Amino acid sequence: MDKFLLQQQVLERLAEDLLQAERAARAAHETATHEENIAENKYDTLGLEAAYLATGQARRAEAIRQAMAHWRQFRPRAYDASKGIQLGALVCLIDADGKQQHLFLGPDGGSMQLVSGAQLVQVISSEAPLGRAMLGRCEGDEVSIQVAAIRQLFEVLQVH
């Protein structure tokens, strides 16, 4: 799997998300400022609600812009076994049931599933619980995370 192509897929998906958030912010702003939505009494809150929604959508759009900037600056490096798993690693984990999963450890804001060839790849941040647990680990190491009352155990099969 090519890390550069995965990075490009993340950027494309973020660009789509940004377009949707901007459209939603514009629509909410138009609703909030439309003359038909001017409050007639203190109980008429449609315009106010739309204004809150517009603000939230604008914040979401800004968060996506920041994530895009981080992903554009991101330069995944080749795996160095002496440092273990670091940001930019492409990791294959196996759980106790023998189920494998492929993870691409990237900057914040890119949590999503991608397809590379026929392979499903989960993009996660190093701030995610599993991302934090993998940092510094090497092939053959065990990784565990606590999800609610359940401890999940994985083995690192491969790192690229």
Secondary structure, DSSP 8 states (H G I E B T S, - for coil): --HHHHHHHHHHHHHHHHHHHHHHHHHHHHHHH-GGGS-SSTT--HHHHHHHHHHHHHHHHHHHHHHHHHHHH-------TTT-S-TT-EEEEEETTS-EEEEEEE-TT--EEEEETTEEEEEEETTSHHHHHHTT--TT-EEEEEETTEEEEEEEEEE-
